[in-house]
Amino acid sequence: EISAQGSGVSDDQIEARRSSVTVGDLATIVYTSGTTGKPKGCEITHGNFLFICDQARAAVPEVFGDPKTSTLLFLPLAHIFGRAIQCVMVEAGLKTSFAPDATKLVDDIGVAKPNFLLAVPRVFEKVYNSAEQTAVAGGKGKIVAAAAATAIDYSRALDAGRTPIGLKLK
């Protein structure tokens, strides 16, 4: 239907509109949820997105510089982080799959087989809390607690520049 509606638009018209856009032009408006105050809109320019793309590719070349890189986006594109990652992937020419329903994320991961996932901290907190509750209910709470303590110790050792060998389970 979209193709049919645009069938009367010439390639010259498309090129004229595409080439008239500058980095200072508005690309999108992102609205805050209002959790810390009154909701408001933030204008994001094409230049903002290009800057994000350049910085992400420079900061993590092992991810965004590998042509085999793929991700599965499950954040809504209304979320600026999801939208920014989509832009980085498109600009880098990398594969992006989309998960329309986060409750089926495990199945979608199996189909898409991404080599990295990105999310906001709250998503990872929900995954951890759910796994922890399941483990506790199944009598395996101590194992999860020990694994979490080991992961924290490992991360702290790396942050302090130490080799995280010989960590003690709590």
Order of alpha helices (4+ residues) and beta strands (2+ residues): alpha-alpha-beta-beta-alpha-alpha-beta-alpha-beta-alpha-alpha-alpha
